[in-house]
């Protein structure tokens, strides 16, 4: 069963990616999984989004030897 997230009024894709996937860097994957909502900038309440499985990316702020 895929993971889901129900929006609250004012949510944005980057905020949802940070809350559910741990980083705004996964916003593209989140939009791809919910392509029919790609045009929404601020979400209204009660939209159910699919949270994709993502491969964790190293933090761009880490030095190369710690990635």
Secondary structure by P-SEA (a helix, b strand, c coil): cbbbbbbcccccaaaaaaaccccccaaaaaaaaacccccccccccbbbbbbcccccccccccccccc
